[in-house]
Amino acid sequence: MNDKTRKLAEQTGVVIPSYNAAPHLAEVVGDTSTFIPLSRIIIVDDGSTDNTLEVANGTGAVVVQHPVNRGKGAALKTGLNKAFEMGFAFAFTIDADGQHRPDEIPRFLECQVATDADIIVGNRMAERKNMPGDRVFANKATSWFVSLRSGVKIPDSQNGYRLIRTAMFKKVEPRLKAVKYEAESEFLIKAAKAGARIESVPVETIYATEVSSVNPYVDTARFLRMAFRSFFW
């Protein structure tokens, strides 16, 4: 990393929303700490029923707990609020299931230095040979809609690997209503309407043995409800 990128990294934290993520969490935190120190990594245990909280406490990272499961959107809000309180100018959001490669962190930082973007979203769609077919279709459809409503081309709006300016999050937060997976799309649309500059960078996503907590029927219905409401924002 060059000096500007290194300086940005020193002002940046990481938020890892975690629900029943014990099998991968320690490795994700360890790999991430190569780029961002443990003191700036925030794990949000979203009411897990396995030993995620125990694993999180053993990593040396900052841990925040929801007593009951509230949803990924709620966990992201909690984590990003904590990042803002801790004084971070930016925060990464990284999934706890091992799908995101922490060694791509410098790519996001370099993009921010080059563009002064408020939000940078990972883009898996250029290299999607390992992506299941149903996810390719869903990502294309939802990304088309989010791009339409935000007025910004976002090739992979469902990607949770992001770099977010915490001040922009705080600006938009009072208007955020969703608490489940559709919250990530809601945030992009409302942030764009609030004047956020949004960029994307290519990333690779690892599909292994993790079991997704996304319910394709329930979460699709939630997205469609959010999509309908977006016409009245």
C-alpha positions in Angstrom: 0.0 0.0 0.0 1.2 3.5 -0.7 1.3 6.3 1.9 -2.2 7.6 1.1 -3.7 4.2 1.2 -1.9 3.3 4.4 -3.1 6.5 6.0 -6.7 5.6 5.1 -6.3 2.1 6.5 -5.3 3.7 9.8 -8.7 5.5 9.9 -10.7 2.4 9.0 -12.4 -0.3 11.0 -14.2 -3.6 10.1 -17.7 -4.7 11.0 -18.4 -8.4 10.9 -22.1 -9.3 11.4 -22.2 -12.8 12.7 -25.0 -15.3 13.2 -24.2 -18.9 13.9 -20.8 -18.3 12.3 -18.6 -20.3 14.7 -17.0 -22.6 12.0 -15.4 -19.7 10.0 -15.3 -16.7 12.3 -11.9 -17.1 13.9 -10.2 -17.6 10.5 -12.1 -14.6 9.0 -11.0 -12.4 11.9 -7.4 -13.7 11.8 -7.1 -13.1 8.0 -8.6 -9.6 8.3 -6.3 -8.6 11.1 -3.4 -8.9 8.7 -4.7 -5.6 7.2 -6.8 -4.0 10.0 -5.7 -4.5 13.7 -7.9 -6.5 16.0 -8.6 -3.4 18.1 -10.5 -2.0 15.0 -12.4 -5.2 14.1 -16.0 -5.2 15.5 -17.9 -8.5 15.6 -21.6 -8.3 16.1 -23.0 -11.5 17.4 -26.6 -11.4 16.3 -28.2 -13.7 18.9 -26.4 -16.8 17.7 -27.5 -20.2 19.1 -24.2 -21.9 18.6 -20.8 -20.9 20.1 -20.3 -17.8 17.9 -20.1 -15.5 20.9 -17.4 -17.7 22.6 -15.4 -17.8 19.4 -15.8 -14.0 19.0 -14.6 -13.3 22.5 -11.6 -15.5 21.9 -10.4 -13.6 18.8 -9.3 -10.4 20.7 -11.6 -8.3 18.5 -14.2 -5.9 19.8 -17.5 -7.8 20.4 -21.0 -6.5 20.6 -23.9 -8.9 21.3 -27.6 -8.8 20.4 -29.4 -11.0 23.0 -31.7 -12.3 20.3 -31.5 -12.6 16.5 -32.6 -9.3 14.9 -31.4 -9.7 11.3 -28.3 -8.8 9.3 -29.5 -5.3 8.7 -29.8 -4.7 12.4 -26.4 -6.2 13.0 -24.8 -3.9 10.4 -26.4 -0.9 12.0 -25.1 -1.9 15.4 -21.6 -2.4 14.0 -21.5 0.7 11.9 -22.7 2.8 14.9 -20.0 1.3 17.0 -17.4 2.1 14.3 -18.6 5.7 14.2 -18.4 5.9 18.0 -14.9 4.6 17.9 -13.9 7.4 15.6 -13.4 5.5 12.4 -13.8 7.5 9.2 -14.6 4.4 7.2 -15.6 0.8 8.0 -15.5 -2.4 6.0 -18.4 -4.8 6.2 -17.3 -8.4 5.8 -19.4 -11.5 6.1 -18.5 -14.0 8.8 -18.9 -17.1 6.7 -15.5 -17.0 4.9 -17.0 -15.9 1.5 -15.0 -12.7 1.3 -11.2 -12.5 0.9 -9.6 -10.0 3.3 -6.6 -9.8 1.1 -8.7 -7.7 -1.2 -9.0 -5.0 1.4 -6.2 -2.9 -0.2 -8.2 -2.8 -3.5 -11.1 -1.0 -1.8 -8.8 1.4 0.0 -7.0 2.2 -3.3 -10.4 2.8 -5.0 -11.4 5.2 -2.2 -8.2 7.2 -2.5 -8.6 7.4 -6.2 -12.3 8.4 -6.3 -13.1 9.8 -2.8 -16.2 7.5 -2.8 -18.5 7.3 0.2 -19.4 3.6 -0.5 -17.5 1.0 -2.4 -19.2 -2.3 -3.2 -17.5 -5.5 -4.1 -18.5 -6.8 -7.6 -18.5 -10.6 -8.1 -20.2 -10.5 -11.5 -17.2 -10.2 -13.7 -15.8 -13.5 -12.3 -18.9 -15.5 -11.6 -17.9 -19.0 -12.8 -18.2 -20.4 -9.3 -21.4 -18.6 -8.4 -24.5 -20.8 -8.3 -26.9 -20.1 -11.2 -29.8 -19.1 -9.0 -27.6 -16.5 -7.4 -26.4 -15.1 -10.7 -30.0 -14.6 -11.8 -31.1 -13.1 -8.4 -28.1 -10.8 -8.3 -28.6 -9.5 -11.8 -32.3 -8.8 -11.1 -31.9 -7.1 -7.8 -28.8 -5.1 -9.0 -30.7 -3.9 -12.0 -33.5 -2.6 -9.7 -31.2 -1.0 -7.1 -29.2 0.7 -9.9 -32.4 2.0 -11.4 -33.7 3.4 -8.1 -30.4 4.8 -7.0 -29.4 6.3 -10.3 -26.0 4.7 -10.0 -24.8 1.5 -11.8 -24.1 -1.0 -9.1 -23.3 -4.4 -10.7 -23.5 -6.4 -7.5 -25.9 -4.7 -5.1 -26.3 -7.9 -3.0 -22.6 -8.1 -2.2 -22.0 -7.5 1.5 -18.3 -6.8 1.1 -18.2 -3.0 1.3 -16.3 0.0 2.4 -18.5 2.7 3.9 -17.8 6.2 5.1 -19.2 6.2 8.6 -20.4 9.9 8.4 -22.5 8.9 5.3 -24.0 6.0 7.3 -24.9 8.3 10.1 -26.5 10.8 7.7 -28.7 8.0 6.2 -29.3 6.0 9.3 -32.4 7.8 10.6 -34.2 6.9 7.4 -33.3 3.2 7.4 -36.2 0.9 8.3 -35.2 -2.6 7.2 -33.4 -5.0 9.6 -33.1 -8.1 7.5 -31.1 -8.8 4.2 -33.1 -6.2 2.2 -31.4 -3.6 4.4 -28.3 -3.6 2.3 -30.3 -2.6 -0.8 -32.3 0.0 1.1 -29.1 1.6 2.3 -27.6 1.9 -1.2 -30.7 3.5 -2.6 -31.2 5.9 0.3 -27.5 6.8 0.4 -27.5 7.5 -3.3 -30.5 9.8 -2.8 -28.6 11.5 0.0 -25.8 12.3 -2.4 -23.4 9.5 -1.7 -20.8 8.6 -4.4 -20.9 4.9 -4.9 -18.2 2.9 -6.7 -17.5 -0.8 -7.2 -14.4 -3.0 -7.3 -14.0 -6.5 -8.6 -13.8 -9.2 -5.9 -13.7 -13.0 -5.8 -16.2 -14.8 -3.6 -15.5 -18.2 -2.1 -18.4 -20.7 -2.1 -17.6 -23.6 0.2 -19.6 -25.6 2.7 -21.3 -22.7 4.5 -25.1 -22.9 4.9 -26.8 -19.6 3.9 -29.3 -18.2 6.4 -31.1 -16.5 3.5 -34.7 -17.8 3.1 -35.3 -17.5 -0.7 -39.0 -17.0 -0.3 -39.2 -14.8 2.8 -36.3 -12.7 1.9 -37.4 -12.3 -1.7 -40.8 -11.1 -0.4 -39.0 -8.6 1.9 -37.0 -7.3 -1.0 -40.1 -6.8 -3.2 -41.8 -5.0 -0.4 -38.8 -2.7 0.0 -38.7 -2.2 -3.7 -42.3 -1.1 -3.8 -41.9 1.3 -0.9 -38.8 2.8 -2.6 -41.1 4.6 -5.1 -42.4 6.7 -2.2 -39.1 7.7 -0.6 
